[in-house]
Amino acid sequence: MSKPNSRQNLSLLTPPSIADARLGIRHVFVRDLDLDCLIGVYDHEKARPQRVRLNLNLAVFEGDVTAVADDIDNVVCYEEITTAVRKVCTQGHINLVETLAEEIALVCLLNVQVRSARVRVEKLEVFEDAFSVGVEIERFNPEL
């Protein structure tokens, strides 16, 4: 019997839906967060920051919706998430948008309520004839 490869193993894991009332999943998002970031593999990209646009979609476990009680301590705070993302973008040079997306997803998943994180990273000033280029990933916490 052959040993399954990592791609086959990943296909067995089913990420939670982004928003689903039946499963108690709330959708928290940050749209079009534009930041300066030292990113890129070429020398001219290492010389100065570039504008990147970030979009985050988080599947958050609601638990008892009445427990929210209009109290910020009972929800995922998008201010805390964006502060953590800004910190990732200012910690030093990153070669690839894929790496930046992975690091942002990891920061989002540190919050125990976040079941999955979909992260889109776009570089805005790469080609004159394209608005943006980039990557979108989705990562989830298999422990939940």
OpenMM code with the backbone's topology and positions (N, CA, C; nanometers):
from openmm import Vec3, app, unit

residues = "MET SER LYS PRO ASN SER ARG GLN ASN LEU SER LEU LEU THR PRO PRO SER ILE ALA ASP ALA ARG LEU GLY ILE ARG HIS VAL PHE VAL ARG ASP LEU ASP LEU ASP CYS LEU ILE GLY VAL TYR ASP HIS GLU LYS ALA ARG PRO GLN ARG VAL ARG LEU ASN LEU ASN LEU ALA VAL PHE GLU GLY ASP VAL THR ALA VAL ALA ASP ASP ILE ASP ASN VAL VAL CYS TYR GLU GLU ILE THR THR ALA VAL ARG LYS VAL CYS THR GLN GLY HIS ILE ASN LEU VAL GLU THR LEU ALA GLU GLU ILE ALA LEU VAL CYS LEU LEU ASN VAL GLN VAL ARG SER ALA ARG VAL ARG VAL GLU LYS LEU GLU VAL PHE GLU ASP ALA PHE SER VAL GLY VAL GLU ILE GLU ARG PHE ASN PRO GLU LEU".split()
positions = [
    Vec3(0.0845, -0.1176, 0.0000),
    Vec3(0.0000, 0.0000, 0.0000),
    Vec3(0.0886, 0.1233, 0.0000),
    Vec3(0.0613, 0.2177, -0.0893),
    Vec3(0.1448, 0.3372, -0.0992),
    Vec3(0.1069, 0.4394, 0.0074),
    Vec3(0.2079, 0.5115, 0.0483),
    Vec3(0.1892, 0.6152, 0.1489),
    Vec3(0.1299, 0.7396, 0.0809),
    Vec3(0.0207, 0.7985, 0.1354),
    Vec3(-0.0368, 0.9167, 0.0717),
    Vec3(0.0573, 1.0360, 0.0853),
    Vec3(0.0598, 1.1197, -0.0196),
    Vec3(0.1432, 1.2398, -0.0121),
    Vec3(0.0691, 1.3498, 0.0626),
    Vec3(0.1401, 1.4595, 0.0910),
    Vec3(0.0813, 1.5665, 0.1711),
    Vec3(-0.0393, 1.6287, 0.1020),
    Vec3(-0.0394, 1.6356, -0.0299),
    Vec3(-0.1537, 1.6903, -0.1021),
    Vec3(-0.2781, 1.6048, -0.0776),
    Vec3(-0.2612, 1.4726, -0.0782),
    Vec3(-0.3744, 1.3850, -0.0506),
    Vec3(-0.4234, 1.4033, 0.0925),
    Vec3(-0.3317, 1.4180, 0.1871),
    Vec3(-0.3699, 1.4395, 0.3260),
    Vec3(-0.4495, 1.5675, 0.3418),
    Vec3(-0.4072, 1.6747, 0.2756),
    Vec3(-0.4782, 1.8010, 0.2853),
    Vec3(-0.6186, 1.7914, 0.2291),
    Vec3(-0.6377, 1.7101, 0.1270),
    Vec3(-0.7709, 1.6993, 0.0672),
    Vec3(-0.8696, 1.6330, 0.1630),
    Vec3(-0.8195, 1.5611, 0.2631),
    Vec3(-0.9072, 1.4961, 0.3593),
    Vec3(-0.9592, 1.5932, 0.4648),
    Vec3(-0.8932, 1.7070, 0.4790),
    Vec3(-0.9335, 1.8068, 0.5769),
    Vec3(-1.0304, 1.9040, 0.5118),
    Vec3(-1.1429, 1.9253, 0.5728),
    Vec3(-1.2421, 2.0167, 0.5175),
    Vec3(-1.2468, 2.1430, 0.6010),
    Vec3(-1.2103, 2.2578, 0.5422),
    Vec3(-1.2140, 2.3816, 0.6187),
    Vec3(-1.3578, 2.4239, 0.6468),
    Vec3(-1.3774, 2.4969, 0.7556),
    Vec3(-1.5124, 2.5443, 0.7864),
    Vec3(-1.5566, 2.6508, 0.6880),
    Vec3(-1.6851, 2.6652, 0.6767),
    Vec3(-1.7422, 2.7688, 0.5923),
    Vec3(-1.7083, 2.9058, 0.6502),
    Vec3(-1.6984, 3.0080, 0.5650),
    Vec3(-1.6679, 3.1426, 0.6119),
    Vec3(-1.7803, 3.1971, 0.6992),
    Vec3(-1.9042, 3.1837, 0.6602),
    Vec3(-2.0168, 3.2285, 0.7435),
    Vec3(-2.1285, 3.1260, 0.7316),
    Vec3(-2.1726, 3.0729, 0.8446),
    Vec3(-2.2746, 2.9697, 0.8426),
    Vec3(-2.3448, 2.9679, 0.9782),
    Vec3(-2.4684, 3.0131, 0.9812),
    Vec3(-2.5436, 3.0209, 1.1063),
    Vec3(-2.5634, 2.8831, 1.1682),
    Vec3(-2.5829, 2.7811, 1.0837),
    Vec3(-2.6042, 2.6459, 1.1372),
    Vec3(-2.4842, 2.5937, 1.2135),
    Vec3(-2.3642, 2.6362, 1.1731),
    Vec3(-2.2415, 2.5917, 1.2383),
    Vec3(-2.1900, 2.6925, 1.3408),
    Vec3(-2.2617, 2.8032, 1.3588),
    Vec3(-2.2183, 2.9048, 1.4543),
    Vec3(-2.0949, 2.9803, 1.4101),
    Vec3(-2.0865, 3.0067, 1.2797),
    Vec3(-1.9709, 3.0764, 1.2230),
    Vec3(-2.0108, 3.2174, 1.1811),
    Vec3(-1.9394, 3.3139, 1.2340),
    Vec3(-1.9553, 3.4552, 1.1976),
    Vec3(-1.8445, 3.4910, 1.0998),
    Vec3(-1.8703, 3.5877, 1.0153),
    Vec3(-1.7739, 3.6335, 0.9156),
    Vec3(-1.7203, 3.7699, 0.9592),
    Vec3(-1.5907, 3.7779, 0.9836),
    Vec3(-1.5246, 3.9040, 1.0167),
    Vec3(-1.4297, 3.9347, 0.9021),
    Vec3(-1.4314, 4.0581, 0.8537),
    Vec3(-1.3468, 4.0898, 0.7389),
    Vec3(-1.2805, 4.2254, 0.7517),
    Vec3(-1.1698, 4.2392, 0.6804),
    Vec3(-1.1011, 4.3663, 0.6615),
    Vec3(-1.0826, 4.3786, 0.5115),
    Vec3(-1.1323, 4.4869, 0.4557),
    Vec3(-1.1269, 4.5078, 0.3103),
    Vec3(-1.0290, 4.6183, 0.2739),
    Vec3(-0.9498, 4.5902, 0.1735),
    Vec3(-0.8652, 4.6904, 0.1089),
    Vec3(-0.7782, 4.7693, 0.2057),
    Vec3(-0.7048, 4.6987, 0.2886),
    Vec3(-0.6083, 4.7603, 0.3788),
    Vec3(-0.4805, 4.7838, 0.2982),
    Vec3(-0.4511, 4.9092, 0.2692),
    Vec3(-0.3340, 4.9453, 0.1891),
    Vec3(-0.2192, 4.9845, 0.2809),
    Vec3(-0.1069, 4.9147, 0.2648),
    Vec3(0.0107, 4.9372, 0.3497),
    Vec3(0.1363, 4.9427, 0.2647),
    Vec3(0.2381, 5.0071, 0.3184),
    Vec3(0.3705, 5.0020, 0.2581),
    Vec3(0.4430, 4.8810, 0.3151),
    Vec3(0.5118, 4.8082, 0.2275),
    Vec3(0.5774, 4.6855, 0.2694),
    Vec3(0.7048, 4.6664, 0.1869),
    Vec3(0.8107, 4.6256, 0.2541),
    Vec3(0.9325, 4.5882, 0.1827),
    Vec3(0.9128, 4.4458, 0.1330),
    Vec3(0.8853, 4.4329, 0.0034),
    Vec3(0.8520, 4.3019, -0.0517),
    Vec3(0.9013, 4.2911, -0.1955),
    Vec3(0.9524, 4.1756, -0.2303),
    Vec3(0.9948, 4.1502, -0.3673),
    Vec3(1.1314, 4.0862, -0.3737),
    Vec3(1.1570, 4.0198, -0.4848),
    Vec3(1.2829, 3.9467, -0.5022),
    Vec3(1.3880, 4.0256, -0.5795),
    Vec3(1.3479, 4.1295, -0.6478),
    Vec3(1.4409, 4.2057, -0.7306),
    Vec3(1.5072, 4.3177, -0.6504),
    Vec3(1.6276, 4.3561, -0.6930),
    Vec3(1.7025, 4.4601, -0.6214),
    Vec3(1.6234, 4.5895, -0.6089),
    Vec3(1.5559, 4.6315, -0.7162),
    Vec3(1.4801, 4.7573, -0.7097),
    Vec3(1.3626, 4.7481, -0.6117),
    Vec3(1.3130, 4.6259, -0.5841),
    Vec3(1.2049, 4.6078, -0.4869),
    Vec3(1.2580, 4.6099, -0.3435),
    Vec3(1.3863, 4.5809, -0.3292),
    Vec3(1.4466, 4.5800, -0.1964),
    Vec3(1.4902, 4.7199, -0.1532),
    Vec3(1.4933, 4.8130, -0.2488),
    Vec3(1.5426, 4.9477, -0.2208),
    Vec3(1.4383, 5.0380, -0.1550),
    Vec3(1.3103, 5.0100, -0.1803),
    Vec3(1.2066, 5.0976, -0.1234),
    Vec3(1.0783, 5.0174, -0.1018),
    Vec3(0.9958, 5.0610, -0.0068),
    Vec3(0.8685, 4.9917, 0.0173),
    Vec3(0.7754, 5.0011, -0.1036),
    Vec3(0.6880, 4.9021, -0.1142),
    Vec3(0.5845, 4.9012, -0.2175),
    Vec3(0.4479, 4.9014, -0.1507),
    Vec3(0.3501, 4.9523, -0.2215),
    Vec3(0.2132, 4.9480, -0.1716),
    Vec3(0.1580, 4.8078, -0.1936),
    Vec3(0.0993, 4.7527, -0.0889),
    Vec3(0.0282, 4.6263, -0.0999),
    Vec3(-0.1136, 4.6485, -0.0490),
    Vec3(-0.2055, 4.5738, -0.1046),
    Vec3(-0.3452, 4.5769, -0.0597),
    Vec3(-0.3761, 4.4409, -0.0002),
    Vec3(-0.4321, 4.4431, 0.1204),
    Vec3(-0.4640, 4.3203, 0.1918),
    Vec3(-0.6130, 4.3097, 0.2145),
    Vec3(-0.6641, 4.1888, 0.1965),
    Vec3(-0.8032, 4.1581, 0.2283),
    Vec3(-0.8039, 4.0330, 0.3146),
    Vec3(-0.8774, 4.0415, 0.4248),
    Vec3(-0.8867, 3.9308, 0.5189),
    Vec3(-1.0315, 3.8897, 0.5350),
    Vec3(-1.0557, 3.7609, 0.5323),
    Vec3(-1.1870, 3.7037, 0.5609),
    Vec3(-1.1657, 3.5957, 0.6663),
    Vec3(-1.2270, 3.6152, 0.7814),
    Vec3(-1.2071, 3.5236, 0.8928),
    Vec3(-1.3371, 3.4543, 0.9285),
    Vec3(-1.3317, 3.3230, 0.9409),
    Vec3(-1.4450, 3.2466, 0.9926),
    Vec3(-1.4242, 3.2367, 1.1429),
    Vec3(-1.5188, 3.2916, 1.2175),
    Vec3(-1.5056, 3.3027, 1.3626),
    Vec3(-1.6161, 3.2218, 1.4289),
    Vec3(-1.5777, 3.1380, 1.5242),
    Vec3(-1.6763, 3.0607, 1.5987),
    Vec3(-1.7543, 3.1540, 1.6904),
    Vec3(-1.8869, 3.1560, 1.6730),
    Vec3(-1.9715, 3.2460, 1.7511),
    Vec3(-1.9981, 3.1945, 1.8908),
    Vec3(-2.0112, 3.0636, 1.9048),
    Vec3(-2.0538, 3.0096, 2.0329),
    Vec3(-2.1965, 3.0550, 2.0600),
    Vec3(-2.2252, 3.0907, 2.1804),
    Vec3(-2.3566, 3.1406, 2.2199),
    Vec3(-2.3665, 3.2867, 2.1767),
    Vec3(-2.4487, 3.3152, 2.0738),
    Vec3(-2.4581, 3.4519, 2.0217),
    Vec3(-2.5106, 3.5500, 2.1256),
    Vec3(-2.5852, 3.5042, 2.2237),
    Vec3(-2.6325, 3.5952, 2.3282),
    Vec3(-2.5189, 3.6344, 2.4221),
    Vec3(-2.4088, 3.5567, 2.4213),
    Vec3(-2.2950, 3.5872, 2.5085),
    Vec3(-2.2145, 3.7070, 2.4582),
    Vec3(-2.2373, 3.7501, 2.3344),
    Vec3(-2.1664, 3.8670, 2.2833),
    Vec3(-2.1959, 3.9877, 2.3719),
    Vec3(-2.3219, 4.0070, 2.4072),
    Vec3(-2.3644, 4.1079, 2.5043),
    Vec3(-2.3091, 4.2475, 2.4764),
    Vec3(-2.2917, 4.2791, 2.3491),
    Vec3(-2.2446, 4.4127, 2.3099),
    Vec3(-2.1132, 4.4495, 2.3789),
    Vec3(-2.0255, 4.3496, 2.3949),
    Vec3(-1.8984, 4.3676, 2.4654),
    Vec3(-1.7845, 4.3259, 2.3730),
    Vec3(-1.6936, 4.4172, 2.3448),
    Vec3(-1.5832, 4.3911, 2.2516),
    Vec3(-1.4945, 4.2750, 2.2967),
    Vec3(-1.4897, 4.2460, 2.4258),
    Vec3(-1.4088, 4.1349, 2.4754),
    Vec3(-1.4639, 3.9988, 2.4343),
    Vec3(-1.5858, 3.9960, 2.3818),
    Vec3(-1.6503, 3.8702, 2.3443),
    Vec3(-1.6474, 3.8428, 2.1941),
    Vec3(-1.5769, 3.9255, 2.1193),
    Vec3(-1.5713, 3.9080, 1.9739),
    Vec3(-1.4262, 3.9195, 1.9263),
    Vec3(-1.4027, 3.8834, 1.8006),
    Vec3(-1.2728, 3.9060, 1.7388),
    Vec3(-1.2669, 4.0530, 1.7000),
    Vec3(-1.1709, 4.1234, 1.7527),
    Vec3(-1.1573, 4.2678, 1.7308),
    Vec3(-1.0768, 4.2922, 1.6035),
    Vec3(-1.1381, 4.3532, 1.5047),
    Vec3(-1.0665, 4.3769, 1.3792),
    Vec3(-0.9562, 4.4803, 1.3967),
    Vec3(-0.9638, 4.5652, 1.4984),
    Vec3(-0.8537, 4.6576, 1.5254),
    Vec3(-0.7292, 4.5802, 1.5699),
    Vec3(-0.7468, 4.4810, 1.6567),
    Vec3(-0.6335, 4.3988, 1.6995),
    Vec3(-0.5753, 4.3197, 1.5827),
    Vec3(-0.6626, 4.2683, 1.4972),
    Vec3(-0.6165, 4.1931, 1.3805),
    Vec3(-0.5359, 4.2832, 1.2873),
    Vec3(-0.5882, 4.4030, 1.2556),
    Vec3(-0.5159, 4.4910, 1.1631),
    Vec3(-0.3861, 4.5424, 1.2243),
    Vec3(-0.3831, 4.5626, 1.3547),
    Vec3(-0.2587, 4.6027, 1.4206),
    Vec3(-0.1537, 4.4931, 1.4062),
    Vec3(-0.1931, 4.3683, 1.4254),
    Vec3(-0.1003, 4.2555, 1.4106),
    Vec3(-0.0525, 4.2421, 1.2662),
    Vec3(-0.1419, 4.2648, 1.1711),
    Vec3(-0.1057, 4.2568, 1.0295),
    Vec3(-0.0078, 4.3685, 0.9934),
    Vec3(-0.0331, 4.4879, 1.0431),
    Vec3(0.0603, 4.5986, 1.0178),
    Vec3(0.2000, 4.5653, 1.0707),
    Vec3(0.2046, 4.5017, 1.1861),
    Vec3(0.3329, 4.4644, 1.2446),
    Vec3(0.4070, 4.3650, 1.1549),
    Vec3(0.3358, 4.2672, 1.1005),
    Vec3(0.3971, 4.1708, 1.0078),
    Vec3(0.4576, 4.2446, 0.8890),
    Vec3(0.3869, 4.3451, 0.8387),
    Vec3(0.4317, 4.4172, 0.7186),
    Vec3(0.5490, 4.5102, 0.7451),
    Vec3(0.5808, 4.5358, 0.8711),
    Vec3(0.6900, 4.6281, 0.9019),
    Vec3(0.8081, 4.5604, 0.9705),
    Vec3(0.8088, 4.4280, 0.9776),
    Vec3(0.9153, 4.3571, 1.0480),
    Vec3(1.0400, 4.3336, 0.9639),
    Vec3(1.0405, 4.3771, 0.8419),
    Vec3(1.1580, 4.3569, 0.7581),
    Vec3(1.1182, 4.3090, 0.6202),
    Vec3(1.2173, 4.2934, 0.5359),
    Vec3(1.1930, 4.2557, 0.3967),
    Vec3(1.1408, 4.1121, 0.3848),
    Vec3(1.0425, 4.0966, 0.2965),
    Vec3(0.9863, 3.9659, 0.2621),
    Vec3(0.9998, 3.9507, 0.1111),
    Vec3(1.0473, 3.8378, 0.0664),
    Vec3(1.0658, 3.8174, -0.0775),
    Vec3(0.9342, 3.7978, -0.1522),
    Vec3(0.8459, 3.7118, -0.1015),
    Vec3(0.7312, 3.6661, -0.1787),
    Vec3(0.5972, 3.7081, -0.1178),
    Vec3(0.4994, 3.7377, -0.2030),
    Vec3(0.3640, 3.7649, -0.1536),
    Vec3(0.3068, 3.6405, -0.0876),
    Vec3(0.3482, 3.5231, -0.1332),
    Vec3(0.3027, 3.3984, -0.0722),
    Vec3(0.3475, 3.3899, 0.0745),
    Vec3(0.4705, 3.4306, 0.1005),
    Vec3(0.5222, 3.4301, 0.2375),
    Vec3(0.4468, 3.5291, 0.3244),
    Vec3(0.4224, 3.6476, 0.2713),
    Vec3(0.3471, 3.7481, 0.3464),
    Vec3(0.2070, 3.6974, 0.3785),
    Vec3(0.1412, 3.6358, 0.2821),
    Vec3(0.0066, 3.5820, 0.3047),
    Vec3(0.0082, 3.4748, 0.4142),
    Vec3(0.1067, 3.3867, 0.4115),
    Vec3(0.1172, 3.2813, 0.5134),
    Vec3(0.1383, 3.3414, 0.6523),
    Vec3(0.2258, 3.4400, 0.6625),
    Vec3(0.2525, 3.5021, 0.7926),
    Vec3(0.1289, 3.5735, 0.8465),
    Vec3(0.0549, 3.6391, 0.7590),
    Vec3(-0.0676, 3.7074, 0.8014),
    Vec3(-0.1714, 3.6049, 0.8469),
    Vec3(-0.1858, 3.4963, 0.7726),
    Vec3(-0.2813, 3.3920, 0.8121),
    Vec3(-0.2462, 3.3366, 0.9495),
    Vec3(-0.1187, 3.3124, 0.9744),
    Vec3(-0.0761, 3.2609, 1.1050),
    Vec3(-0.1116, 3.3572, 1.2177),
    Vec3(-0.0909, 3.4860, 1.1955),
    Vec3(-0.1246, 3.5861, 1.2966),
    Vec3(-0.2749, 3.5846, 1.3246),
    Vec3(-0.3550, 3.5738, 1.2208),
    Vec3(-0.5009, 3.5704, 1.2386),
    Vec3(-0.5439, 3.4459, 1.3161),
    Vec3(-0.4812, 3.3325, 1.2874),
    Vec3(-0.5193, 3.2069, 1.3511),
    Vec3(-0.4713, 3.1951, 1.4958),
    Vec3(-0.3910, 3.2902, 1.5417),
    Vec3(-0.3512, 3.2910, 1.6830),
    Vec3(-0.4708, 3.3172, 1.7739),
    Vec3(-0.5716, 3.3871, 1.7220),
    Vec3(-0.6938, 3.4088, 1.7994),
    Vec3(-0.7716, 3.2780, 1.8005),
    Vec3(-0.8009, 3.2266, 1.9191),
    Vec3(-0.8627, 3.0945, 1.9308),
    Vec3(-1.0029, 3.0881, 1.8710),
    Vec3(-1.0687, 3.2018, 1.8532),
    Vec3(-1.2020, 3.2013, 1.7930),
    Vec3(-1.1974, 3.1880, 1.6408),
    Vec3(-1.0832, 3.2197, 1.5795),
    Vec3(-1.0721, 3.2185, 1.4335),
    Vec3(-1.0514, 3.0750, 1.3866),
    Vec3(-1.1493, 3.0254, 1.3106),
    Vec3(-1.1434, 2.8883, 1.2595),
    Vec3(-1.0689, 2.8805, 1.1271),
    Vec3(-1.0878, 2.9836, 1.0429),
    Vec3(-1.0137, 2.9873, 0.9171),
    Vec3(-0.9873, 3.1314, 0.8785),
    Vec3(-0.8819, 3.1479, 0.7993),
    Vec3(-0.8435, 3.2808, 0.7519),
    Vec3(-0.8173, 3.2734, 0.6021),
    Vec3(-0.8866, 3.3559, 0.5288),
    Vec3(-0.8596, 3.3721, 0.3860),
    Vec3(-0.7890, 3.5062, 0.3712),
    Vec3(-0.6710, 3.5032, 0.3109),
    Vec3(-0.5870, 3.6219, 0.3006),
    Vec3(-0.5532, 3.6458, 0.1546),
    Vec3(-0.5776, 3.7675, 0.1094),
    Vec3(-0.5394, 3.8088, -0.0265),
    Vec3(-0.4355, 3.9188, -0.0136),
    Vec3(-0.3223, 3.9010, -0.0820),
    Vec3(-0.2157, 4.0007, -0.0855),
    Vec3(-0.1980, 4.0428, -0.2305),
    Vec3(-0.2081, 4.1734, -0.2546),
    Vec3(-0.1908, 4.2270, -0.3893),
    Vec3(-0.0810, 4.3323, -0.3895),
    Vec3(0.0119, 4.3209, -0.4826),
    Vec3(0.1089, 4.4275, -0.5072),
    Vec3(0.0464, 4.5182, -0.6125),
    Vec3(0.0458, 4.6478, -0.5842),
    Vec3(-0.0324, 4.7404, -0.6661),
    Vec3(0.0462, 4.8108, -0.7758),
    Vec3(0.1756, 4.8067, -0.7731),
    Vec3(0.2538, 4.8882, -0.8673),
    Vec3(0.3543, 4.8054, -0.9460),
    Vec3(0.3164, 4.6855, -0.9869),
    Vec3(0.4109, 4.5974, -1.0542),
    Vec3(0.4110, 4.6190, -1.2053),
    Vec3(0.2927, 4.6129, -1.2668),
    Vec3(0.2817, 4.6289, -1.4114),
    Vec3(0.1939, 4.7497, -1.4437),
    Vec3(0.2345, 4.8257, -1.5435),
    Vec3(0.1551, 4.9427, -1.5830),
    Vec3(0.0176, 4.9034, -1.6360),
    Vec3(0.0065, 4.7874, -1.6965),
    Vec3(-0.1198, 4.7485, -1.7593),
    Vec3(-0.2022, 4.6520, -1.6737),
    Vec3(-0.1671, 4.6377, -1.5448),
    Vec3(-0.2454, 4.5543, -1.4531),
    Vec3(-0.2645, 4.6318, -1.3224),
    Vec3(-0.3848, 4.6306, -1.2715),
    Vec3(-0.4122, 4.7006, -1.1457),
    Vec3(-0.3348, 4.6398, -1.0300),
    Vec3(-0.3285, 4.5046, -1.0265),
    Vec3(-0.2573, 4.4390, -0.9172),
    Vec3(-0.2192, 4.2972, -0.9576),
    Vec3(-0.1255, 4.2430, -0.8818),
    Vec3(-0.0879, 4.1015, -0.8921),
    Vec3(-0.0737, 4.0495, -0.7496),
    Vec3(-0.0932, 3.9215, -0.7320),
    Vec3(-0.0786, 3.8712, -0.5964),
    Vec3(-0.1243, 3.7289, -0.5797),
    Vec3(-0.1665, 3.6993, -0.4584),
    Vec3(-0.2040, 3.5637, -0.4224),
    Vec3(-0.3157, 3.5686, -0.3190),
    Vec3(-0.3964, 3.4641, -0.3170),
    Vec3(-0.4976, 3.4478, -0.2138),
    Vec3(-0.4848, 3.3060, -0.1604),
    Vec3(-0.4827, 3.2958, -0.0267),
    Vec3(-0.4737, 3.1642, 0.0374),
    Vec3(-0.5852, 3.1522, 0.1409),
    Vec3(-0.6128, 3.0305, 0.1788),
    Vec3(-0.7024, 3.0048, 0.2911),
    Vec3(-0.6351, 2.9009, 0.3800),
    Vec3(-0.6274, 2.9329, 0.5072),
    Vec3(-0.5705, 2.8421, 0.6058),
    Vec3(-0.6710, 2.8265, 0.7180),
    Vec3(-0.6694, 2.7100, 0.7803),
    Vec3(-0.7635, 2.6886, 0.8889),
    Vec3(-0.6962, 2.6165, 1.0030),
    Vec3(-0.7578, 2.6286, 1.1177),
    Vec3(-0.7077, 2.5656, 1.2382),
    Vec3(-0.7703, 2.4263, 1.2472),
    Vec3(-0.6928, 2.3219, 1.2196),
    Vec3(-0.7499, 2.1864, 1.2214),
    Vec3(-0.7864, 2.1392, 1.3617),
    Vec3(-0.7425, 2.2117, 1.4625),
    Vec3(-0.7744, 2.1738, 1.6011),
    Vec3(-0.9184, 2.2036, 1.6368),
    Vec3(-0.9837, 2.2919, 1.5617),
    Vec3(-1.1204, 2.3319, 1.5951),
    Vec3(-1.2227, 2.2528, 1.5188),
] * unit.nanometer
topology = app.Topology()
chain = topology.addChain("A")
for resn in residues:
    res = topology.addResidue(resn, chain)
    for name in ("N", "CA", "C"):
        topology.addAtom(name, app.Element.getBySymbol(name[0]), res)
